[in-house]
Structures are given as C-alpha cells and as structure tokens.
Amino acid sequence: MKKELKVKKHTDRTDLTGEHPFGDLGQLIFLVIFILVWIADIFIFKVSESDYLHIPLWLLIPCGSIILTIGFYLARKSMAIIFGTKREKPELIHEKVYDYIRHPMYLGALLFYLGVSIIMYSAPLFILFVLIFLFYNFIAKHEEKLLLNKFGDSYALYMKKVRRWIPRIFTKK
C-alpha cells in the first residue's frame, strides 16, 4: 500500500502537480530569517567585517554578483516555463533549464542566498545558507515523490538523466 503524500494543490491550476504543503511558508520564513541575520550582522554583530579569512572585496563582489545573476536567470526562466504556460493537463516538463537541472527555481533561490553571503562575506549567513539548502533539498525530495507518483517511469528516467542541483553540462542527449 502506497503512503499518501501531503500536497499543496494550486486550486486555479489543475495542470500543476503540487508542492510540499509547507514549502511556500518555509521559504518565506527562511527569507525573513536571512534578512534579519543579515541586518543583525551588519549593524550589531559585525561578523562580516572580521578578518577570519582575508579575501578582497574586488574578488567577493564580482563572484557573488555572477552567482546572483545565474540565480536570477534560473528562477526567472523556470517560473516562465511553469507559470507562464497553462497546460490542458499535468505533464512532465523537461525543456530549457529543466533539461539541465530538476529544480531550477529552487536552485535560483539558493544561489541568491549564496551570492549575498559571498558579497557580504558573512559566516552567519553562510551557516544559514546551509540550513536553507537543507530545507530546499527536503521540499525538492518531497516534490520528486509527488512527480514519481504522477509520472512514474518517465520521471524516474528524467531523474537518471538530470541531476537535482548540479547540472550535467556536457552530456549527450
């Protein structure tokens, strides 16, 4: 007997498979916590100003900015694919950014947190980033179970071809 998975349905979009029921709330909570830690680090604790490892700003800012740009690109493209097109029925999406990564929207959000952490060069933000990654990994695994239940072998094959977080850039189709 299969275990019933909890799912948040989009009532206005029957073509979407669903999400973890606490996915949106969890993302919002982590965003608020991240901003509060960021503010506390800047104005109160000033850990980002310490010299625990001296890396110059001329290196941190471009690296963090590149990561932020990639994150924005992934989030924007994946949102356009998922929410920009209404389908007749749920279908497995494996085009464009989804051809390289299973969760580009989540990866885009993770790259935002990582990029800001690099630019701010903040140990508390890096630690929080790890916790945020664990949360996103948890909800991504849950959604993969939903997709396996919905699409079966075709999604299992997709999972073998496309990684969850790190893209296979040089693979044959």
C-alpha positions as CSV (number, residue, x, y, z in Angstrom):
1,M,0.0,0.0,0.0
2,K,1.4,3.4,-1.0
3,K,1.9,6.1,1.6
4,E,-0.3,9.1,0.9
5,L,1.9,12.2,0.4
6,K,0.7,15.5,1.7
7,V,0.5,18.0,-1.1
8,K,-0.4,21.7,-1.6
9,K,-2.6,22.0,-4.7
10,H,-3.0,25.0,-6.8
11,T,-6.7,25.3,-7.0
12,D,-6.7,27.6,-10.0
13,R,-4.1,25.5,-11.9
14,T,-5.1,21.8,-12.3
15,D,-2.2,21.3,-14.7
16,L,0.3,21.7,-11.8
17,T,1.3,18.5,-9.8
18,G,1.6,20.2,-6.4
19,E,4.1,21.2,-3.8
20,H,5.1,20.4,-0.3
21,P,2.3,21.8,1.9
22,F,4.8,24.0,3.9
23,G,7.1,24.9,1.0
24,D,5.9,28.4,0.5
25,L,5.6,29.2,4.2
26,G,9.0,27.7,4.9
27,Q,10.6,29.7,2.1
28,L,9.1,32.9,3.4
29,I,10.2,32.2,7.0
30,F,13.8,31.5,5.8
31,L,13.8,34.7,3.7
32,V,12.8,36.7,6.8
33,I,15.3,35.0,9.0
34,F,18.0,35.6,6.4
35,I,17.2,39.3,6.2
36,L,17.2,39.6,10.0
37,V,20.5,37.8,10.3
38,W,21.9,40.0,7.5
39,I,20.8,43.2,9.3
40,A,22.0,41.9,12.7
41,D,25.4,41.1,11.2
42,I,25.8,44.5,9.6
43,F,24.6,46.7,12.4
44,I,25.1,44.7,15.6
45,F,27.5,41.7,15.5
46,K,29.6,42.9,12.5
47,V,31.0,39.4,11.9
48,S,31.2,40.2,8.2
49,E,33.8,42.8,9.0
50,S,36.2,40.4,10.8
51,D,39.3,39.1,9.2
52,Y,38.8,35.4,9.8
53,L,39.9,34.9,6.2
54,H,41.1,37.9,4.2
55,I,39.5,37.9,0.8
56,P,39.5,41.2,-1.0
57,L,36.2,42.9,-2.0
58,W,37.3,43.1,-5.6
59,L,37.1,39.3,-5.7
60,L,34.0,38.8,-3.4
61,I,31.7,41.3,-5.2
62,P,32.2,40.0,-8.8
63,C,31.9,36.3,-7.7
64,G,28.8,37.0,-5.7
65,S,27.3,39.1,-8.5
66,I,27.9,36.3,-11.0
67,I,26.2,33.8,-8.7
68,L,23.3,36.2,-8.1
69,T,22.9,36.7,-11.9
70,I,22.8,33.0,-12.6
71,G,20.3,32.5,-9.7
72,F,18.1,35.3,-11.1
73,Y,18.3,33.8,-14.6
74,L,17.3,30.3,-13.4
75,A,14.4,31.5,-11.2
76,R,13.1,33.7,-14.0
77,K,13.3,31.1,-16.8
78,S,11.8,28.3,-14.7
79,M,8.9,30.5,-13.5
80,A,8.2,31.5,-17.1
81,I,8.1,27.8,-18.1
82,I,5.9,26.6,-15.1
83,F,3.6,29.5,-14.6
84,G,3.7,31.2,-18.0
85,T,2.0,28.4,-19.8
86,K,-1.2,26.8,-18.8
87,R,-1.4,23.2,-20.0
88,E,-4.5,21.1,-20.6
89,K,-3.3,18.5,-18.0
90,P,-0.2,17.9,-15.9
91,E,2.8,16.9,-18.0
92,L,6.4,16.3,-17.3
93,I,8.5,19.4,-18.1
94,H,12.0,18.7,-19.4
95,E,12.8,21.6,-21.6
96,K,15.2,24.5,-21.5
97,V,16.5,25.0,-17.9
98,Y,14.7,21.8,-16.8
99,D,16.8,19.9,-19.3
100,Y,19.9,20.6,-17.1
101,I,18.5,20.8,-13.6
102,R,15.5,19.3,-11.9
103,H,14.7,22.2,-9.6
104,P,16.0,25.4,-11.3
105,M,13.6,27.7,-9.4
106,Y,14.8,26.4,-6.1
107,L,18.4,26.5,-7.3
108,G,17.9,30.1,-8.3
109,A,16.7,30.9,-4.8
110,L,19.7,29.1,-3.3
111,L,22.1,31.0,-5.5
112,F,20.5,34.2,-4.3
113,Y,21.3,33.3,-0.7
114,L,24.8,32.1,-1.6
115,G,25.6,35.2,-3.7
116,V,24.5,37.6,-0.9
117,S,26.5,35.5,1.6
118,I,29.6,35.8,-0.6
119,I,29.2,39.5,-1.2
120,M,28.6,40.2,2.5
121,Y,31.4,37.7,3.4
122,S,29.4,36.7,6.5
123,A,29.9,33.5,8.5
124,P,26.4,33.7,10.0
125,L,24.8,34.0,6.5
126,F,26.9,31.0,5.2
127,I,25.7,28.9,8.2
128,L,22.1,30.0,7.5
129,F,22.6,29.2,3.8
130,V,23.5,25.6,4.7
131,L,20.2,25.3,6.7
132,I,18.3,26.9,3.8
133,F,19.9,24.4,1.4
134,L,18.8,21.5,3.7
135,F,15.2,22.9,3.7
136,Y,15.1,23.2,-0.1
137,N,16.6,19.8,-0.5
138,F,13.8,18.4,1.8
139,I,11.0,20.0,-0.2
140,A,12.6,19.1,-3.5
141,K,12.7,15.4,-2.5
142,H,9.0,15.6,-1.4
143,E,8.1,17.1,-4.8
144,E,10.1,14.4,-6.6
145,K,8.0,11.8,-4.8
146,L,4.8,13.5,-6.0
147,L,6.2,13.6,-9.5
148,L,7.2,9.9,-9.4
149,N,3.7,9.1,-8.3
150,K,2.2,11.1,-11.1
151,F,4.5,10.3,-14.0
152,G,6.1,7.0,-12.9
153,D,8.8,5.6,-15.2
154,S,9.1,8.7,-17.3
155,Y,10.0,10.8,-14.3
156,A,12.4,8.1,-13.0
157,L,14.2,8.2,-16.3
158,Y,14.3,12.0,-16.2
159,M,15.8,11.7,-12.7
160,K,18.6,9.5,-14.0
161,K,19.4,12.0,-16.8
162,V,19.0,15.3,-14.9
163,R,20.5,16.0,-11.5
164,R,18.7,17.7,-8.7
165,W,21.2,20.6,-8.1
166,I,24.4,20.3,-10.1
167,P,23.8,20.3,-13.9
168,R,25.4,17.9,-16.3
169,I,26.5,20.4,-18.9
170,F,28.4,18.1,-21.2
171,T,26.0,15.2,-21.7
172,K,24.8,13.5,-24.8
173,K,21.0,13.6,-25.4
